[in-house]
Amino acid sequence: MTDTVKIVLLGEAGVGKTCIISQFISGVFDPDTITSLSAQFITKTVEYANLNKKLKFEIWDTAGQERFRSLAKIFYRDAKVIFLVYDITSKKSFEELKNFWYERQTKLDTDGDPIYAVVGNKYDLYENIQVDDEEAKKFAKSINGIFQHTSAKNNSGINELFENIGEKFLNPDLNIIERENKEKELYEKRRAEKANKNNENNNKVKIAPPKQNSKKKGCC
């Protein structure tokens, strides 16, 4: 049996919503992608072998321009999942995400209790970052959402985003942040153990003294 999950991407124009979808669906990044001027709809079915489940994602890409904002609620009102997307190089896109797209829109105007994901896109431009990671993670935590960095250009973090969202949908009690912290702790523990083992082995290595030349020297 395949469950259907409606996902809506919200955020300012130019943050990369369309490019994220393009990478997820077809693995393609087009730097000349035109900013969406209307809502676009596409589907993809994903199999979760570890849970023996399939999910059909119905993905809606919405226009972020101010003149189209009032239309967005038509699409996100009954969404099961909402991606709140911002550009990590634009502080304004993050502030609008919090103060408009969440506080004045989805927080007040959604049916049920959608799963939120706060998505910091354009991570390939990290050297120009304007949004502190901890601030974004704090916001995601405050709305009980998932936080994920992505780069539509490099196709990084996108598959992980949809995998985590799917697992959260299938298992509402799953705490993604807690799981990732435990995985990170386990990784750091194993790395430390490996480093200690290497140090112990290095300390056990005995350096042999140089061989002396036993050949007798001739006289005169």
Backbone as JSON Lines, residues from 0, in Angstrom:
{"i":0,"aa":"M","n":[0.84,-1.2,0.0],"ca":[0.0,0.0,0.0],"c":[0.88,1.25,0.0]}
{"i":1,"aa":"T","n":[0.51,2.23,-0.8],"ca":[1.27,3.46,-0.9],"c":[0.46,4.62,-0.35]}
{"i":2,"aa":"D","n":[1.01,5.3,0.65],"ca":[0.36,6.49,1.21],"c":[0.75,7.71,0.39]}
{"i":3,"aa":"T","n":[-0.19,8.66,0.28],"ca":[0.06,9.9,-0.45],"c":[0.33,11.03,0.54]}
{"i":4,"aa":"V","n":[1.41,11.77,0.28],"ca":[1.81,12.85,1.17],"c":[1.91,14.15,0.37]}
{"i":5,"aa":"K","n":[1.1,15.12,0.73],"ca":[1.17,16.42,0.05],"c":[2.23,17.29,0.73]}
{"i":6,"aa":"I","n":[3.2,17.72,-0.08],"ca":[4.28,18.59,0.39],"c":[4.2,19.93,-0.33]}
{"i":7,"aa":"V","n":[4.29,21.0,0.42],"ca":[4.28,22.34,-0.16],"c":[5.55,23.07,0.24]}
{"i":8,"aa":"L","n":[6.22,23.68,-0.74],"ca":[7.42,24.47,-0.48],"c":[7.04,25.95,-0.44]}
{"i":9,"aa":"L","n":[7.42,26.61,0.66],"ca":[7.13,28.04,0.83],"c":[8.42,28.8,1.09]}
{"i":10,"aa":"G","n":[8.41,30.07,0.76],"ca":[9.59,30.91,0.98],"c":[9.64,32.01,-0.05]}
{"i":11,"aa":"E","n":[10.58,32.91,0.14],"ca":[10.71,34.06,-0.76],"c":[11.13,33.63,-2.16]}
{"i":12,"aa":"A","n":[10.87,34.49,-3.12],"ca":[11.3,34.24,-4.5],"c":[12.82,34.2,-4.55]}
{"i":13,"aa":"G","n":[13.36,33.23,-5.29],"ca":[14.8,33.16,-5.5],"c":[15.58,32.35,-4.48]}
{"i":14,"aa":"V","n":[14.89,31.73,-3.51],"ca":[15.63,30.95,-2.51],"c":[16.0,29.56,-3.02]}
{"i":15,"aa":"G","n":[15.41,29.14,-4.14],"ca":[15.79,27.86,-4.74],"c":[14.79,26.73,-4.59]}
{"i":16,"aa":"K","n":[13.54,27.05,-4.35],"ca":[12.52,26.0,-4.17],"c":[12.39,25.13,-5.42]}
{"i":17,"aa":"T","n":[12.3,25.78,-6.57],"ca":[12.15,25.04,-7.83],"c":[13.36,24.16,-8.1]}
{"i":18,"aa":"C","n":[14.54,24.67,-7.81],"ca":[15.77,23.91,-8.06],"c":[15.88,22.7,-7.13]}
{"i":19,"aa":"I","n":[15.42,22.84,-5.9],"ca":[15.42,21.7,-4.97],"c":[14.55,20.58,-5.53]}
{"i":20,"aa":"I","n":[13.36,20.95,-6.01],"ca":[12.45,19.96,-6.56],"c":[13.05,19.31,-7.8]}
{"i":21,"aa":"S","n":[13.66,20.11,-8.66],"ca":[14.26,19.59,-9.89],"c":[15.35,18.57,-9.58]}
{"i":22,"aa":"Q","n":[16.17,18.85,-8.57],"ca":[17.22,17.91,-8.19],"c":[16.62,16.63,-7.63]}
{"i":23,"aa":"F","n":[15.6,16.76,-6.81],"ca":[14.99,15.58,-6.19],"c":[14.3,14.69,-7.22]}
{"i":24,"aa":"I","n":[13.63,15.3,-8.16],"ca":[12.87,14.54,-9.15],"c":[13.77,13.94,-10.24]}
{"i":25,"aa":"S","n":[14.67,14.77,-10.79],"ca":[15.43,14.32,-11.96],"c":[16.94,14.45,-11.84]}
{"i":26,"aa":"G","n":[17.43,14.97,-10.7],"ca":[18.88,15.11,-10.54],"c":[19.49,16.16,-11.44]}
{"i":27,"aa":"V","n":[18.71,17.18,-11.76],"ca":[19.16,18.22,-12.69],"c":[19.17,19.58,-12.0]}
{"i":28,"aa":"F","n":[20.24,20.35,-12.23],"ca":[20.29,21.73,-11.75],"c":[20.48,22.66,-12.93]}
{"i":29,"aa":"D","n":[19.58,23.6,-13.08],"ca":[19.65,24.58,-14.16],"c":[19.87,25.96,-13.55]}
{"i":30,"aa":"P","n":[21.07,26.53,-13.71],"ca":[21.34,27.86,-13.12],"c":[20.48,28.96,-13.7]}
{"i":31,"aa":"D","n":[19.84,28.69,-14.83],"ca":[19.0,29.69,-15.48],"c":[17.51,29.48,-15.18]}
{"i":32,"aa":"T","n":[17.22,28.68,-14.13],"ca":[15.83,28.44,-13.76],"c":[15.12,29.76,-13.48]}
{"i":33,"aa":"I","n":[13.96,29.92,-14.05],"ca":[13.17,31.15,-13.87],"c":[12.33,31.04,-12.6]}
{"i":34,"aa":"T","n":[12.3,32.1,-11.83],"ca":[11.5,32.13,-10.61],"c":[10.04,31.8,-10.92]}
{"i":35,"aa":"S","n":[9.47,30.91,-10.12],"ca":[8.08,30.49,-10.36],"c":[7.12,31.67,-10.22]}
{"i":36,"aa":"L","n":[6.19,31.76,-11.18],"ca":[5.17,32.8,-11.15],"c":[3.8,32.21,-10.83]}
{"i":37,"aa":"S","n":[3.75,30.92,-10.61],"ca":[2.51,30.25,-10.23],"c":[2.88,28.95,-9.55]}
{"i":38,"aa":"A","n":[1.91,28.25,-9.02],"ca":[2.18,26.98,-8.36],"c":[2.43,25.9,-9.39]}
{"i":39,"aa":"Q","n":[3.41,25.04,-9.11],"ca":[3.71,23.92,-9.97],"c":[3.57,22.63,-9.17]}
{"i":40,"aa":"F","n":[3.14,21.57,-9.83],"ca":[2.83,20.31,-9.15],"c":[3.56,19.16,-9.83]}
{"i":41,"aa":"I","n":[4.15,18.28,-9.01],"ca":[4.85,17.11,-9.54],"c":[4.82,16.01,-8.48]}
{"i":42,"aa":"T","n":[4.94,14.76,-8.92],"ca":[4.88,13.64,-7.97],"c":[6.11,12.75,-8.09]}
{"i":43,"aa":"K","n":[6.41,12.07,-7.01],"ca":[7.47,11.06,-7.01],"c":[7.19,10.06,-5.89]}
{"i":44,"aa":"T","n":[7.33,8.78,-6.2],"ca":[7.12,7.73,-5.2],"c":[8.47,7.25,-4.69]}
{"i":45,"aa":"V","n":[8.57,7.17,-3.37],"ca":[9.82,6.77,-2.72],"c":[9.57,5.54,-1.86]}
{"i":46,"aa":"E","n":[10.47,4.58,-1.95],"ca":[10.35,3.35,-1.16],"c":[11.25,3.43,0.07]}
{"i":47,"aa":"Y","n":[10.67,3.09,1.22],"ca":[11.42,3.03,2.48],"c":[11.55,1.56,2.85]}
{"i":48,"aa":"A","n":[12.63,0.94,2.35],"ca":[12.79,-0.5,2.5],"c":[12.87,-0.91,3.97]}
{"i":49,"aa":"N","n":[13.51,-0.08,4.8],"ca":[13.66,-0.44,6.21],"c":[12.33,-0.45,6.95]}
{"i":50,"aa":"L","n":[11.34,0.25,6.39],"ca":[10.01,0.29,7.01],"c":[8.98,-0.49,6.19]}
{"i":51,"aa":"N","n":[9.45,-1.04,5.06],"ca":[8.57,-1.8,4.17],"c":[7.36,-0.97,3.75]}
{"i":52,"aa":"K","n":[7.64,0.3,3.37],"ca":[6.57,1.22,2.99],"c":[6.96,2.01,1.74]}
{"i":53,"aa":"K","n":[5.96,2.49,1.04],"ca":[6.15,3.41,-0.07],"c":[5.33,4.67,0.17]}
{"i":54,"aa":"L","n":[5.9,5.8,-0.19],"ca":[5.18,7.06,-0.08],"c":[5.17,7.76,-1.44]}
{"i":55,"aa":"K","n":[4.0,8.23,-1.82],"ca":[3.88,9.02,-3.03],"c":[3.83,10.5,-2.62]}
{"i":56,"aa":"F","n":[4.91,11.22,-2.95],"ca":[4.97,12.64,-2.62],"c":[4.3,13.46,-3.71]}
{"i":57,"aa":"E","n":[3.3,14.23,-3.32],"ca":[2.69,15.22,-4.21],"c":[3.29,16.57,-3.83]}
{"i":58,"aa":"I","n":[4.17,17.07,-4.66],"ca":[4.99,18.23,-4.31],"c":[4.49,19.49,-5.03]}
{"i":59,"aa":"W","n":[4.21,20.51,-4.24],"ca":[3.73,21.79,-4.77],"c":[4.79,22.86,-4.56]}
{"i":60,"aa":"D","n":[5.19,23.48,-5.65],"ca":[6.15,24.58,-5.64],"c":[5.36,25.88,-5.8]}
{"i":61,"aa":"T","n":[5.46,26.77,-4.83],"ca":[4.65,28.0,-4.88],"c":[5.49,29.22,-5.22]}
{"i":62,"aa":"A","n":[4.86,30.23,-5.77],"ca":[5.52,31.49,-6.09],"c":[5.75,32.29,-4.8]}
{"i":63,"aa":"G","n":[6.95,32.88,-4.69],"ca":[7.27,33.62,-3.46],"c":[7.09,35.11,-3.55]}
{"i":64,"aa":"Q","n":[6.8,35.63,-4.74],"ca":[6.65,37.08,-4.88],"c":[5.49,37.59,-4.05]}
{"i":65,"aa":"E","n":[5.62,38.8,-3.57],"ca":[4.62,39.36,-2.66],"c":[3.23,39.39,-3.27]}
{"i":66,"aa":"R","n":[3.14,39.65,-4.57],"ca":[1.82,39.76,-5.18],"c":[1.1,38.41,-5.28]}
{"i":67,"aa":"F","n":[1.85,37.3,-5.07],"ca":[1.23,35.98,-5.14],"c":[1.02,35.35,-3.75]}
{"i":68,"aa":"R","n":[1.42,36.05,-2.7],"ca":[1.39,35.46,-1.36],"c":[-0.01,35.02,-0.94]}
{"i":69,"aa":"S","n":[-1.0,35.81,-1.28],"ca":[-2.37,35.5,-0.84],"c":[-2.88,34.21,-1.46]}
{"i":70,"aa":"L","n":[-2.27,33.79,-2.58],"ca":[-2.72,32.56,-3.25],"c":[-2.1,31.31,-2.63]}
{"i":71,"aa":"A","n":[-1.01,31.47,-1.9],"ca":[-0.29,30.31,-1.39],"c":[-1.14,29.44,-0.47]}
{"i":72,"aa":"K","n":[-2.01,30.1,0.32],"ca":[-2.82,29.34,1.28],"c":[-3.74,28.32,0.61]}
{"i":73,"aa":"I","n":[-4.06,28.56,-0.65],"ca":[-4.88,27.6,-1.38],"c":[-4.19,26.24,-1.44]}
{"i":74,"aa":"F","n":[-2.85,26.28,-1.5],"ca":[-2.08,25.05,-1.69],"c":[-1.59,24.44,-0.38]}
{"i":75,"aa":"Y","n":[-1.24,25.26,0.62],"ca":[-0.67,24.69,1.83],"c":[-1.7,24.36,2.92]}
{"i":76,"aa":"R","n":[-2.92,24.78,2.75],"ca":[-3.91,24.64,3.82],"c":[-4.08,23.18,4.27]}
{"i":77,"aa":"D","n":[-4.1,22.24,3.33],"ca":[-4.3,20.83,3.69],"c":[-3.03,20.0,3.5]}
{"i":78,"aa":"A","n":[-1.87,20.67,3.52],"ca":[-0.6,19.96,3.31],"c":[-0.25,19.1,4.53]}
{"i":79,"aa":"K","n":[0.33,17.96,4.27],"ca":[0.83,17.09,5.35],"c":[2.23,17.51,5.78]}
{"i":80,"aa":"V","n":[2.98,18.08,4.83],"ca":[4.35,18.51,5.07],"c":[4.56,19.89,4.46]}
{"i":81,"aa":"I","n":[5.24,20.77,5.2],"ca":[5.54,22.11,4.69],"c":[7.04,22.36,4.81]}
{"i":82,"aa":"F","n":[7.67,22.65,3.67],"ca":[9.07,23.04,3.65],"c":[9.14,24.56,3.7]}
{"i":83,"aa":"L","n":[9.78,25.09,4.72],"ca":[10.02,26.52,4.83],"c":[11.45,26.76,4.37]}
{"i":84,"aa":"V","n":[11.59,27.29,3.16],"ca":[12.9,27.37,2.52],"c":[13.44,28.8,2.57]}
{"i":85,"aa":"Y","n":[14.72,28.93,2.95],"ca":[15.38,30.23,2.91],"c":[16.75,30.09,2.26]}
{"i":86,"aa":"D","n":[17.31,31.2,1.89],"ca":[18.64,31.28,1.27],"c":[19.63,31.64,2.37]}
{"i":87,"aa":"I","n":[20.65,30.78,2.61],"ca":[21.57,31.02,3.72],"c":[22.38,32.3,3.54]}
{"i":88,"aa":"T","n":[22.41,32.83,2.31],"ca":[23.16,34.07,2.07],"c":[22.27,35.3,2.17]}
{"i":89,"aa":"S","n":[21.01,35.1,2.55],"ca":[20.07,36.22,2.63],"c":[19.36,36.22,3.99]}
{"i":90,"aa":"K","n":[19.74,37.13,4.85],"ca":[19.11,37.25,6.16],"c":[17.63,37.6,6.01]}
{"i":91,"aa":"K","n":[17.32,38.42,5.01],"ca":[15.94,38.84,4.78],"c":[15.05,37.65,4.47]}
{"i":92,"aa":"S","n":[15.56,36.7,3.68],"ca":[14.74,35.54,3.32],"c":[14.41,34.7,4.55]}
{"i":93,"aa":"F","n":[15.32,34.68,5.52],"ca":[15.08,33.92,6.76],"c":[14.09,34.65,7.66]}
{"i":94,"aa":"E","n":[14.23,35.97,7.76],"ca":[13.31,36.74,8.59],"c":[11.89,36.67,8.04]}
{"i":95,"aa":"E","n":[11.75,36.75,6.72],"ca":[10.43,36.63,6.1],"c":[9.85,35.23,6.32]}
{"i":96,"aa":"L","n":[10.72,34.24,6.33],"ca":[10.29,32.87,6.58],"c":[9.63,32.75,7.95]}
{"i":97,"aa":"K","n":[10.26,33.34,8.94],"ca":[9.73,33.27,10.3],"c":[8.51,34.16,10.49]}
{"i":98,"aa":"N","n":[8.68,35.42,10.11],"ca":[7.67,36.43,10.45],"c":[6.44,36.43,9.54]}
{"i":99,"aa":"F","n":[6.63,36.01,8.3],"ca":[5.47,35.97,7.4],"c":[5.03,34.55,7.11]}
{"i":100,"aa":"W","n":[5.87,33.76,6.45],"ca":[5.44,32.44,5.98],"c":[5.02,31.52,7.12]}
{"i":101,"aa":"Y","n":[5.64,31.67,8.28],"ca":[5.2,30.84,9.4],"c":[4.21,31.57,10.29]}
{"i":102,"aa":"E","n":[4.61,32.68,10.89],"ca":[3.79,33.35,11.89],"c":[2.46,33.85,11.34]}
{"i":103,"aa":"R","n":[2.45,34.45,10.15],"ca":[1.24,35.07,9.62],"c":[0.48,34.19,8.63]}
{"i":104,"aa":"Q","n":[1.09,33.06,8.27],"ca":[0.44,32.22,7.27],"c":[0.17,30.81,7.81]}
{"i":105,"aa":"T","n":[1.15,29.95,7.7],"ca":[0.89,28.53,7.98],"c":[0.51,28.26,9.44]}
{"i":106,"aa":"K","n":[1.05,29.02,10.38],"ca":[0.73,28.82,11.79],"c":[-0.76,29.02,12.03]}
{"i":107,"aa":"L","n":[-1.37,29.92,11.29],"ca":[-2.77,30.28,11.51],"c":[-3.73,29.61,10.54]}
{"i":108,"aa":"D","n":[-3.21,29.12,9.43],"ca":[-4.1,28.79,8.32],"c":[-3.91,27.39,7.75]}
{"i":109,"aa":"T","n":[-3.5,26.43,8.56],"ca":[-3.34,25.06,8.05],"c":[-4.32,24.13,8.76]}
{"i":110,"aa":"D","n":[-4.68,23.08,8.05],"ca":[-5.56,22.07,8.63],"c":[-4.7,20.98,9.28]}
{"i":111,"aa":"G","n":[-5.1,20.54,10.45],"ca":[-4.35,19.48,11.11],"c":[-3.04,19.99,11.67]}
{"i":112,"aa":"D","n":[-2.06,19.12,11.71],"ca":[-0.76,19.43,12.31],"c":[0.33,18.99,11.34]}
{"i":113,"aa":"P","n":[0.67,19.83,10.36],"ca":[1.65,19.42,9.35],"c":[3.05,19.27,9.94]}
{"i":114,"aa":"I","n":[3.86,18.47,9.27],"ca":[5.26,18.33,9.62],"c":[6.02,19.46,8.94]}
{"i":115,"aa":"Y","n":[6.83,20.16,9.71],"ca":[7.61,21.27,9.15],"c":[9.07,20.87,8.95]}
{"i":116,"aa":"A","n":[9.66,21.41,7.9],"ca":[11.1,21.3,7.68],"c":[11.63,22.69,7.35]}
{"i":117,"aa":"V","n":[12.6,23.15,8.12],"ca":[13.26,24.42,7.85],"c":[14.49,24.12,7.01]}
{"i":118,"aa":"V","n":[14.5,24.65,5.79],"ca":[15.51,24.26,4.8],"c":[16.39,25.45,4.44]}
{"i":119,"aa":"G","n":[17.66,25.36,4.79],"ca":[18.63,26.39,4.44],"c":[19.32,26.02,3.14]}
{"i":120,"aa":"N","n":[18.87,26.62,2.04],"ca":[19.4,26.25,0.72],"c":[20.6,27.13,0.33]}
{"i":121,"aa":"K","n":[21.26,26.72,-0.74],"ca":[22.46,27.37,-1.3],"c":[23.66,27.2,-0.37]}
{"i":122,"aa":"Y","n":[23.78,26.0,0.19],"ca":[24.88,25.73,1.12],"c":[26.23,25.73,0.41]}
{"i":123,"aa":"D","n":[26.24,25.63,-0.91],"ca":[27.49,25.73,-1.66],"c":[28.09,27.12,-1.57]}
{"i":124,"aa":"L","n":[27.3,28.09,-1.1],"ca":[27.77,29.47,-0.93],"c":[28.02,29.78,0.54]}
{"i":125,"aa":"Y","n":[28.47,28.78,1.29],"ca":[28.59,28.92,2.75],"c":[29.52,30.07,3.15]}
{"i":126,"aa":"E","n":[30.51,30.37,2.31],"ca":[31.44,31.46,2.67],"c":[30.72,32.8,2.73]}
{"i":127,"aa":"N","n":[29.53,32.89,2.17],"ca":[28.75,34.14,2.19],"c":[27.54,34.06,3.12]}
{"i":128,"aa":"I","n":[27.55,33.12,4.04],"ca":[26.4,32.89,4.9],"c":[26.05,34.12,5.74]}
{"i":129,"aa":"Q","n":[24.76,34.4,5.84],"ca":[24.27,35.52,6.65],"c":[23.34,35.05,7.77]}
{"i":130,"aa":"V","n":[22.97,33.79,7.75],"ca":[22.05,33.25,8.75],"c":[22.8,32.25,9.63]}
{"i":131,"aa":"D","n":[22.92,32.56,10.9],"ca":[23.64,31.69,11.82],"c":[22.94,30.32,11.91]}
{"i":132,"aa":"D","n":[23.73,29.26,11.8],"ca":[23.16,27.91,11.84],"c":[22.36,27.66,13.12]}
{"i":133,"aa":"E","n":[22.91,28.1,14.23],"ca":[22.24,27.85,15.52],"c":[20.9,28.57,15.6]}
{"i":134,"aa":"E","n":[20.82,29.76,14.99],"ca":[19.55,30.5,14.97],"c":[18.5,29.75,14.17]}
{"i":135,"aa":"A","n":[18.91,29.2,13.02],"ca":[17.99,28.44,12.18],"c":[17.54,27.16,12.86]}
{"i":136,"aa":"K","n":[18.49,26.47,13.51],"ca":[18.16,25.24,14.23],"c":[17.22,25.53,15.39]}
{"i":137,"aa":"K","n":[17.44,26.65,16.07],"ca":[16.58,27.05,17.19],"c":[15.15,27.29,16.71]}
{"i":138,"aa":"F","n":[15.01,27.95,15.56],"ca":[13.68,28.19,15.0],"c":[13.01,26.88,14.64]}
{"i":139,"aa":"A","n":[13.75,25.97,13.99],"ca":[13.18,24.67,13.63],"c":[12.72,23.92,14.88]}
{"i":140,"aa":"K","n":[13.52,23.96,15.91],"ca":[13.15,23.28,17.16],"c":[11.91,23.89,17.79]}
{"i":141,"aa":"S","n":[11.77,25.23,17.68],"ca":[10.64,25.91,18.3],"c":[9.3,25.55,17.65]}
{"i":142,"aa":"I","n":[9.35,25.1,16.39],"ca":[8.11,24.7,15.71],"c":[8.05,23.18,15.54]}
{"i":143,"aa":"N","n":[8.91,22.51,16.31],"ca":[8.97,21.04,16.27],"c":[9.24,20.53,14.86]}
{"i":144,"aa":"G","n":[10.12,21.24,14.17],"ca":[10.41,20.89,12.78],"c":[11.79,20.27,12.6]}
{"i":145,"aa":"I","n":[12.03,19.81,11.41],"ca":[13.31,19.25,11.0],"c":[14.14,20.37,10.37]}
{"i":146,"aa":"F","n":[15.44,20.38,10.65],"ca":[16.33,21.36,10.02],"c":[17.26,20.64,9.05]}
{"i":147,"aa":"Q","n":[17.44,21.23,7.87],"ca":[18.32,20.6,6.89],"c":[18.97,21.65,6.0]}
{"i":148,"aa":"H","n":[20.31,21.57,5.88],"ca":[21.01,22.35,4.86],"c":[20.87,21.63,3.53]}
{"i":149,"aa":"T","n":[20.74,22.38,2.46],"ca":[20.72,21.79,1.12],"c":[21.51,22.66,0.16]}
{"i":150,"aa":"S","n":[21.94,22.04,-0.91],"ca":[22.51,22.77,-2.04],"c":[21.89,22.18,-3.29]}
{"i":151,"aa":"A","n":[21.01,22.92,-3.92],"ca":[20.41,22.44,-5.17],"c":[21.47,22.36,-6.26]}
{"i":152,"aa":"K","n":[22.48,23.21,-6.19],"ca":[23.54,23.2,-7.19],"c":[24.37,21.93,-7.09]}
{"i":153,"aa":"N","n":[24.76,21.55,-5.87],"ca":[25.61,20.38,-5.67],"c":[24.82,19.11,-5.37]}
{"i":154,"aa":"N","n":[23.49,19.24,-5.29],"ca":[22.63,18.1,-4.95],"c":[23.03,17.47,-3.62]}
{"i":155,"aa":"S","n":[23.25,18.3,-2.61],"ca":[23.59,17.8,-1.28],"c":[22.47,18.12,-0.3]}
{"i":156,"aa":"G","n":[22.18,17.15,0.55],"ca":[21.18,17.32,1.6],"c":[19.75,17.13,1.14]}
{"i":157,"aa":"I","n":[19.5,17.05,-0.16],"ca":[18.13,17.0,-0.66],"c":[17.51,15.63,-0.44]}
{"i":158,"aa":"N","n":[18.22,14.58,-0.82],"ca":[17.69,13.23,-0.58],"c":[17.5,12.96,0.9]}
{"i":159,"aa":"E","n":[18.46,13.44,1.71],"ca":[18.34,13.27,3.16],"c":[17.11,13.98,3.7]}
{"i":160,"aa":"L","n":[16.81,15.15,3.15],"ca":[15.64,15.91,3.57],"c":[14.36,15.11,3.34]}
{"i":161,"aa":"F","n":[14.2,14.58,2.15],"ca":[12.98,13.82,1.84],"c":[12.94,12.48,2.59]}
{"i":162,"aa":"E","n":[14.1,11.88,2.8],"ca":[14.14,10.64,3.58],"c":[13.68,10.88,5.01]}
{"i":163,"aa":"N","n":[14.2,11.95,5.62],"ca":[13.82,12.26,7.0],"c":[12.35,12.61,7.12]}
{"i":164,"aa":"I","n":[11.86,13.37,6.14],"ca":[10.44,13.75,6.14],"c":[9.57,12.51,6.03]}
{"i":165,"aa":"G","n":[9.93,11.59,5.13],"ca":[9.16,10.37,4.97],"c":[9.15,9.52,6.22]}
{"i":166,"aa":"E","n":[10.31,9.39,6.86],"ca":[10.39,8.6,8.09],"c":[9.57,9.25,9.2]}
{"i":167,"aa":"K","n":[9.61,10.58,9.25],"ca":[8.83,11.29,10.26],"c":[7.34,11.11,10.02]}
{"i":168,"aa":"F","n":[6.93,11.11,8.76],"ca":[5.52,10.9,8.43],"c":[5.07,9.49,8.83]}
{"i":169,"aa":"L","n":[5.92,8.52,8.56],"ca":[5.57,7.12,8.88],"c":[5.69,6.82,10.37]}
{"i":170,"aa":"N","n":[6.54,7.6,11.05],"ca":[6.73,7.41,12.49],"c":[6.72,8.77,13.17]}
{"i":171,"aa":"P","n":[5.52,9.3,13.49],"ca":[5.41,10.65,14.06],"c":[6.19,10.87,15.35]}
{"i":172,"aa":"D","n":[6.45,9.79,16.09],"ca":[7.18,9.93,17.35],"c":[8.7,10.02,17.15]}
{"i":173,"aa":"L","n":[9.15,9.85,15.92],"ca":[10.57,9.88,15.63],"c":[11.13,11.29,15.84]}
{"i":174,"aa":"N","n":[12.19,11.37,16.62],"ca":[12.87,12.65,16.85],"c":[14.14,12.66,15.99]}
{"i":175,"aa":"I","n":[14.05,13.33,14.84],"ca":[15.16,13.34,13.89],"c":[16.41,13.96,14.5]}
{"i":176,"aa":"I","n":[16.24,15.09,15.2],"ca":[17.39,15.79,15.77],"c":[18.08,14.92,16.81]}
{"i":177,"aa":"E","n":[17.29,14.27,17.65],"ca":[17.86,13.41,18.67],"c":[18.61,12.23,18.04]}
{"i":178,"aa":"R","n":[18.02,11.67,16.97],"ca":[18.67,10.55,16.29],"c":[19.99,10.99,15.67]}
{"i":179,"aa":"E","n":[19.99,12.16,15.03],"ca":[21.21,12.64,14.39],"c":[22.28,12.95,15.44]}
{"i":180,"aa":"N","n":[21.88,13.48,16.6],"ca":[22.84,13.75,17.67],"c":[23.47,12.46,18.18]}
{"i":181,"aa":"K","n":[22.65,11.42,18.31],"ca":[23.16,10.13,18.78],"c":[24.12,9.54,17.75]}
{"i":182,"aa":"E","n":[23.77,9.66,16.46],"ca":[24.65,9.16,15.41],"c":[25.98,9.91,15.41]}
{"i":183,"aa":"K","n":[25.91,11.22,15.65],"ca":[27.12,12.04,15.69],"c":[27.98,11.64,16.88]}
{"i":184,"aa":"E","n":[27.35,11.43,18.04],"ca":[28.08,11.02,19.24],"c":[28.75,9.67,19.02]}
{"i":185,"aa":"L","n":[28.03,8.73,18.38],"ca":[28.6,7.41,18.11],"c":[29.78,7.52,17.16]}
{"i":186,"aa":"Y","n":[29.65,8.37,16.14],"ca":[30.74,8.56,15.18],"c":[31.97,9.14,15.88]}
{"i":187,"aa":"E","n":[31.77,10.15,16.72],"ca":[32.88,10.77,17.43],"c":[33.53,9.77,18.4]}
{"i":188,"aa":"K","n":[32.71,8.94,19.03],"ca":[33.24,7.93,19.96],"c":[34.11,6.92,19.22]}
{"i":189,"aa":"R","n":[33.63,6.44,18.08],"ca":[34.39,5.47,17.29],"c":[35.68,6.08,16.75]}
{"i":190,"aa":"R","n":[35.61,7.34,16.35],"ca":[36.81,8.01,15.84],"c":[37.85,8.16,16.94]}
{"i":191,"aa":"A","n":[37.38,8.5,18.17],"ca":[38.3,8.64,19.29],"c":[38.92,7.3,19.65]}
{"i":192,"aa":"E","n":[38.1,6.24,19.64],"ca":[38.62,4.9,19.95],"c":[39.67,4.47,18.94]}
{"i":193,"aa":"K","n":[39.41,4.77,17.66],"ca":[40.36,4.42,16.6],"c":[41.67,5.19,16.77]}
{"i":194,"aa":"A","n":[41.55,6.48,17.13],"ca":[42.75,7.3,17.32],"c":[43.57,6.78,18.51]}
{"i":195,"aa":"N","n":[42.88,6.4,19.6],"ca":[43.58,5.87,20.77],"c":[44.29,4.56,20.45]}
{"i":196,"aa":"K","n":[43.61,3.72,19.67],"ca":[44.2,2.44,19.28],"c":[45.44,2.65,18.43]}
{"i":197,"aa":"N","n":[45.38,3.61,17.52],"ca":[46.54,3.9,16.68],"c":[47.7,4.42,17.51]}
{"i":198,"aa":"N","n":[47.39,5.24,18.53],"ca":[48.44,5.77,19.41],"c":[49.09,4.65,20.2]}
{"i":199,"aa":"E","n":[48.26,3.71,20.69],"ca":[48.78,2.58,21.45],"c":[49.7,1.73,20.59]}
{"i":200,"aa":"N","n":[49.28,1.5,19.35],"ca":[50.1,0.7,18.44],"c":[51.42,1.4,18.13]}
{"i":201,"aa":"N","n":[51.37,2.72,17.99],"ca":[52.6,3.47,17.71],"c":[53.56,3.41,18.88]}
{"i":202,"aa":"N","n":[53.0,3.41,20.1],"ca":[53.84,3.36,21.3],"c":[54.51,1.99,21.47]}
{"i":203,"aa":"K","n":[53.9,0.97,20.9],"ca":[54.44,-0.39,21.03],"c":[55.52,-0.69,20.0]}
{"i":204,"aa":"V","n":[55.64,0.15,19.01],"ca":[56.64,-0.08,17.97],"c":[58.04,0.11,18.54]}
{"i":205,"aa":"K","n":[58.88,-0.87,18.39],"ca":[60.25,-0.8,18.87],"c":[61.18,-0.45,17.7]}
{"i":206,"aa":"I","n":[62.01,0.51,17.96],"ca":[62.96,0.92,16.94],"c":[64.24,0.14,17.11]}
{"i":207,"aa":"A","n":[64.59,-0.64,16.13],"ca":[65.8,-1.47,16.22],"c":[67.04,-0.6,16.1]}
{"i":208,"aa":"P","n":[68.07,-0.9,16.9],"ca":[69.31,-0.13,16.81],"c":[69.99,-0.36,15.47]}
{"i":209,"aa":"P","n":[70.72,0.59,15.0],"ca":[71.39,0.42,13.7],"c":[72.39,-0.73,13.75]}
{"i":210,"aa":"K","n":[72.49,-1.48,12.66],"ca":[73.41,-2.62,12.59],"c":[74.85,-2.11,12.52]}
{"i":211,"aa":"Q","n":[75.68,-2.77,13.32],"ca":[77.09,-2.4,13.32],"c":[77.83,-3.18,12.24]}
{"i":212,"aa":"N","n":[78.74,-2.53,11.62],"ca":[79.56,-3.19,10.6],"c":[80.59,-4.07,11.28]}
{"i":213,"aa":"S","n":[80.42,-5.39,11.11],"ca":[81.3,-6.32,11.8],"c":[82.58,-6.63,11.02]}
{"i":214,"aa":"K","n":[82.69,-6.07,9.83],"ca":[83.89,-6.33,9.01],"c":[85.11,-5.65,9.61]}
{"i":215,"aa":"K","n":[86.17,-6.42,9.77],"ca":[87.36,-5.87,10.37],"c":[88.1,-4.96,9.38]}
{"i":216,"aa":"K","n":[88.59,-3.89,9.94],"ca":[89.35,-2.99,9.13],"c":[90.78,-3.52,8.89]}
{"i":217,"aa":"G","n":[91.28,-3.33,7.73],"ca":[92.65,-3.75,7.47],"c":[93.65,-2.74,8.03]}
{"i":218,"aa":"C","n":[94.88,-3.18,8.29],"ca":[95.87,-2.27,8.85],"c":[96.46,-1.39,7.75]}
{"i":219,"aa":"C","n":[97.07,-0.29,8.19],"ca":[97.76,0.65,7.29],"c":[96.87,1.07,6.14]}
